[in-house]
Amino acid sequence: MSTSSDAIIALVQTARGQRPYSMQDQEVEQCFNVTLALAVELIASNDRIDRLERQLAELSGKSLQDVRSGAGDSEADDQRQASNEATLTRLLRILIDPRPVVDQRPQARTQG
């Protein structure tokens, strides 16, 4: 495995058993899972970005605004792209999960 995306895909492909769902509609649950994963990623990223920008501004003697408007280089751009792809894989893992689904809605459990 060469990237974190590869690691997540390998983990999903080796998952065993059924993937439970509990909402009325499986597609709604998938959308909810992707949205929740995105929110968690965004909150964590925003926190890290803010802390790093503030620390960089303090250490460099620049204003926070100057730090936030800075430009990157080609290698940094490539690394950001790889990181973005890994993030998308984490967010969409529910859609690439090959396991069969199992209905965990309350009414399905009582009928089974």
Residue pairs with C-beta under 8 A, 6 or more apart in sequence:
1 7
1 10
3 82
3 85
3 86
4 86
4 89
5 85
5 86
5 89
8 86
8 89
8 90
8 93
9 89
9 96
12 93
12 96
12 97
12 98
13 98
15 97
15 98
15 99
16 99
17 99
18 99
18 100
18 101
18 102
19 97
19 99
19 100
19 101
19 102
20 101
20 102
20 103
20 104
21 29
21 101
21 102
21 103
21 104
21 105
22 29
22 104
22 105
22 106
23 29
23 32
23 105
24 105
26 101
30 94
30 95
33 94
34 91
34 92
34 94
34 95
37 90
37 91
37 93
37 94
38 91
41 87
41 90
41 91
53 64
53 67
53 68
54 64
56 62
56 67
57 63
57 64
57 66
57 67
60 67
72 80
89 96
